[in-house]
């Protein structure tokens, strides 16, 4: 009985160590996943939509509008220096 409890405890420690070591996904990987999911949804919703058309639509949808990027200035960042 004591041996099985020790084995379960060791297995738990090994799993916890692996989860703690896992690196968070980078922004580029997250963006690729979002693009892939969007394209899958687009192409399954519209069977006549080509791969490249779905990619174009999804890239436009996932990117922020350019006019909002241009309106952001360093003074609008929300941080004030005193």
C-alpha positions as CSV (number, residue, x, y, z in Angstrom):
1,X,0.0,0.0,0.0
2,X,2.8,2.4,0.9
3,X,4.6,1.6,-2.3
4,X,1.6,2.5,-4.5
5,X,1.1,5.8,-2.6
6,X,4.8,6.6,-3.2
7,X,4.4,5.8,-6.9
8,X,1.3,7.9,-7.3
9,X,3.1,10.8,-5.5
10,X,6.1,10.5,-7.7
11,X,4.0,10.4,-10.8
12,X,2.2,13.6,-9.7
13,X,5.5,15.3,-9.1
14,X,6.8,14.4,-12.5
15,X,3.6,15.6,-14.2
16,X,3.6,18.9,-12.2
17,X,7.2,19.5,-13.2
18,X,6.4,19.0,-16.9
19,X,3.5,21.4,-16.7
20,X,5.6,24.0,-14.9
21,X,8.4,23.8,-17.5
22,X,6.0,24.2,-20.5
23,X,6.7,27.5,-22.4
24,X,3.8,29.8,-23.2
25,X,3.0,30.0,-26.9
26,X,4.4,33.0,-28.7
27,X,2.1,35.6,-30.3
28,X,3.0,34.3,-33.8
29,X,1.9,30.8,-33.0
30,X,-1.3,32.1,-31.5
31,X,-2.0,34.2,-34.6
32,X,-1.4,31.2,-36.8
33,X,-3.8,29.1,-34.8
34,X,-6.4,31.9,-35.0
35,X,-5.9,32.2,-38.7
36,X,-6.2,28.4,-39.2
37,X,-9.4,28.2,-37.1
38,X,-11.0,31.2,-39.0
39,X,-10.1,29.7,-42.4
40,X,-11.6,26.3,-41.4
41,X,-14.9,28.0,-40.3
42,X,-15.0,30.1,-43.5
43,X,-14.4,27.2,-45.8
44,X,-16.9,24.9,-44.1
45,X,-19.5,27.7,-44.1
46,X,-19.0,28.4,-47.8
47,X,-17.9,25.3,-49.8
48,X,-17.3,27.4,-52.9
49,X,-14.7,29.6,-51.1
50,X,-11.1,28.9,-52.1
51,X,-8.3,28.5,-49.6
52,X,-6.7,31.8,-50.7
53,X,-10.0,33.7,-50.5
54,X,-10.6,32.3,-47.0
55,X,-7.0,33.4,-46.0
56,X,-7.6,36.9,-47.4
57,X,-10.9,37.3,-45.5
58,X,-9.5,36.0,-42.3
59,X,-6.3,38.1,-42.4
60,X,-8.5,41.2,-42.9
61,X,-10.7,40.1,-40.0
62,X,-7.9,39.4,-37.6
63,X,-5.9,42.5,-38.3
64,X,-7.0,45.8,-36.6
65,X,-8.1,48.5,-38.9
66,X,-5.3,50.7,-40.1
67,X,-7.0,54.0,-39.2
68,X,-7.1,53.0,-35.5
69,X,-3.4,52.2,-35.6
70,X,-2.6,55.6,-37.1
71,X,-4.6,57.4,-34.5
72,X,-2.6,55.9,-31.6
73,X,0.2,58.2,-30.7
74,X,2.9,57.9,-27.9
75,X,1.0,60.4,-25.8
76,X,-2.2,58.3,-26.0
77,X,-0.5,55.2,-24.5
78,X,-2.1,55.8,-21.1
79,X,1.1,56.2,-19.2
80,X,2.1,59.6,-17.9
81,X,5.6,60.5,-17.0
82,X,6.0,63.1,-14.2
